[in-house]
Amino acid sequence: MIKRIFDVTVAAVALLLSAPVLALIAVAIRLDDGGPVLFRQQRAGRGGTSFHIHKFRSMRSVAGAAVTSDTDDRITRVGRLLRATKLDELPQLYDVLVGHMSLVGPRPEVHRYVAHWPPPARLRILSVRPGITDPASIAYRHESAELAQAAQPEEYYVSVVLPRKVEMYLRYVDTRSFLGDLRILARTVRVVLSR
């Protein structure tokens, strides 16, 4: 309950304080290519239930792999800046506010990748709300650059990156605490600001 109260309070205050920035980003996205401001995608939430995650759109709306590398030509000019600064993640504060996500928790995956998780791991990882950040997000903050080095980025993600993330998700679930979440948030802020 303390975690949920903290999530709601921080998400509400952060959305309020960042409102001018959110508005500027929305205008920049529209001016860049005239497309929609937000990107919505179904992800697996707590208990495996589906929800729509919200991000600022950083890519053109054309078909392609579900994972993105730095060399992906779908990324827009504004999108590159948003992804580099992680500002594209700000709309997820709304997902926290409505209860689909937490500030800290295993990152929500699309169902097709969740299907690759071993069943016992899947049950444990999906027993908690997914989060905006977690240890795997910090460790793989340069994931798109790593994927750009792979001949088949999606195959590399499924066979190499995803199993490592699953281990980190499980470690988080098994050792999570409110103070631990605060430490993860502090590390995330340091990493983002260091960019």
N, C-alpha and C positions, 0 to 999 in steps of 0.2 A: 504493500500500500504506500509506503514511503517513496519507493521508486516511482510509482505512478503519479503521485502528487508532485514530485520533483520534475518528472517529465512534462506534465501539463503546465506547470508554472514556468519552467525554462522555455518551453516551446512557445507559449503565449507571449512572454516578454520578448523573446528573440524575434518573433514575427512582427510585433509592434515596433520594435526599435529598427528593424531592417526594412520596414515598409518602403521608405524612399529608395533604397537600393534595389528592392524587388521591382519597383515601378520602372526604374532606369534600365534594369536588365530586360524587362518585358519589352520596353520600347526598342532597345538595341536589337533584340531578336527579330522583332517585326520589321525593322528597317533593313536588317541584313538580307533577308530573303523573302519576307512577306508571309512566311508560314506561321503555324500556330506557336504560341509562346510555351505551352506546357507539353511535356511528353508523359503519357500515361501507359503503364504496362502492367499486366497481371503478374503478381508474384505470390509465392507461397508464404502465408503468414502463420501465426500461432495455431497449432493444431492442424496445419496443412490447408486451412481455409484460404481461398483466394482473396486478394485485395488489389486495388490499383495503386501502384506507387506513383508519386508525382515528382518530376524533375523539370528544370528548365530545359527546353529542347536544345540540344547541341549538335544534332545531326539532321540531314535532309531525310524526309519521310519516304525512303525507297527501300526495297527489299535488300536483305543482307544478313550476315551472321549476327547472332544475339550477343556475341562478345565484340569488343571494339579495340583495335590496335591503333597506335599513333599514326600509322600510315593509311588509315581508312579514309577514303576520299568522300565519304558521306558527312564527315565533320565540317561544320560551317566555320567561317572566320570567327564569329562571335563565340561559337561553340568551343573552339580551341582554347580561348581565354577562360571561358567558364569551367571547362574541364580541368585546366591547369591549376586554377585557383579553388576548385571544388565548389564554386558558387552555384553550379548547376544542381547541387544537392539541397539547397535552401528550402524548396517547396516541400521537402519531406518533413519539415517542422509541422506542417498541416497534418500529415499522416500520423505524427506522434500525438498531436492534439486530439484527434478523433479516436485514438486507441489502436490503430492498426500497427503502429511501430513504437519503439522506445528510442531514447537517445542513444543507448548502448545495448547492443545485442548482436547476434550473428546476422550478417547482411542477408536480406531477403533475396532468394534466387528465383528465377523463372522455373516453372514446374518441370520443364524438360531436363534441367540440370539437377533438380532435387531428385529426379528419378534415378540418377547415377549414385546417390548416396546409399551406402549399405543400410538396409531396413532398421537395424537397431540404432544406428547413428541418426537416421532420419527422425525417429520417434523422440530422441533426446534433444536434438537441435530444435525441432519444431514445438517443443514443450514450453518455449519462452517466446516472447515477442521479438521479432527481428528488429535490428537497430540501424541507426544512421552510421554508427561507427562501432568498431570492435577491434581486437588485436589483429585480426586478419586484414582489415581495411588499412591499418597502419603498416603492416608488413608488406602488403601488396599495393602500396600507394602508387607505385610505378608499373602497375600491371600492364597497362596498355603499351608501354615501351617494351616490356618483356615479350608480349604477344606479337609485337611488330617484328621480332627476330625469328619467329617461328614460320616455317613454310606453310603450315596449316594452323592458323591461330585458334580456331574453335576446337580442333582435335587436340591441340596442345593444352588448351584450357581444361578440357574434360579429363585428359589422361595425366596431366602433371600438376596444374594449379589447383584444380578442384579438390583432389584428395588431400593436399596440404591444407587447404582452407577448412575442410571437414575436421581435420585434427585440431585446428585452432578453435573452431566453433565448439567442439566437444570439450576442450580444455576450459573455454570460457564458461560454458553451461555448468560444468562440474565444480568450478571454483568461484563462481560469480558472487559478488557482494556489493553493497551500496558504495562502500569506500573504494572497492576495486573499480567500479564504474566511474567514480570521480577521477581516479588516476588515469583511466583510459581517455576520458574527456579532456583532461589536461594535456596528455600526450598528443591527442589529436589536434588540439589547438596549436601546440608548439610546432607540430609537423606542417600544418597548413600555413602558419605564419612564416615558417622558415623558407617557404617556396618563394 
